[in-house]
Amino acid sequence: MGKANKRKYMFEKVSARVFMLCALLSVISLVLIIGFVFYKGTHPFVAEGYSFFDFIFGVDWVPSEGEFGIWPMIVASLYATIGALVIGVPIGLFTAIFLAEIASKRIAKIVSPAIQLLAGIPSVLYGVFGLAIIVPFLQNTFGLVKGQSLFAVILVLAIMMLPTIVTVAETAIRAVPRTYREGSLALGVSEIGTIFKVVVPAAKSGIMTAIVLGLGRAIGETMAVILVAGNSLIVPTSLTDSVRPLTTNIALEMGYAAGTHQEMLFATGIVLFSFILILNFVLAKISSKGGK
């Protein structure tokens, strides 16, 4: 019996060390990636005297002439993300409410796997769908020279956000205690009133988490956006303008860039990383408030 306990103790000790090693590998990998990107991205500003202000707010991106301004790309990324949120959040939230509160189990078993399957589709296929269906539709409907535009990017990103928003929001809504619903109905509130006045507010922390995660998906998307954006280096003033977001700029030019050009692309990655960092901070704040 003593030997069995000793073997059990050794097994648990080794398992704990393995788990700790896996956790450290994750942290070390993150630190190495961040360190490498920041080292490469800050070099032009520290060693070569480039202005970070001109980099952020400049409107000309001409690497052959030493001009690196990413303001049009920042604006395009922000417009595309906000537009995708305006379309994707209501659709995703209403779908989650339908699946969690209204739909029968038979319908939910069909719709939920279909939505989750969207998350497994490679992003490039979303881009191909947008290029084959959405772009020609916009081109014919609005009489555009080409349908690759900010509006096409918004529609594709809105579709790509749906699986994340629906899945996380549905889980949050289902986690609301049934006593909340029963108490509201007992007071004479209608079923729809109970959903929007009791259940949804109670699940707001999880719903906000779903929105922020969807936002992160939209900001970081690359392959699908390349196919439908049009890649014009202009500050967009209309939904029909061709645009080039931050991720697209990195993906298009990193393959052949060298020297300062390559380092400026890493600097673009730092800006993108900063956006994601801000999102994570917002997510942490929302989660802590929801917990309280």
Secondary structure, 3 states (H helix, E strand, C coil): CHHHHHHHHHHHHHHHHHHHHHHHHHHHHHHHHHHHHHHHHHHHHHHCCCCHHHHHHCCCEEHHHCEECCHHHHHHHHHHHHHHHHHHHHHHHHHHHHHHHHCCHHHHHHHHHHHHHHHCCCHHHHHHHHHHHHHHHHHHHHCCCCCCCHHHHHHHHHHHHHHHHHHHHHHHHHCCCHHHHHHHHHCCCCHHHHHHHHHHHHCHHHHHHHHHHHHHHHHHCCHHHHHHHECCCCCCCCCCCCECCHHHHHHHHCCCCCCHHHHHHHHHHHHHHHHHHHHHHHHHHHHHHHHC
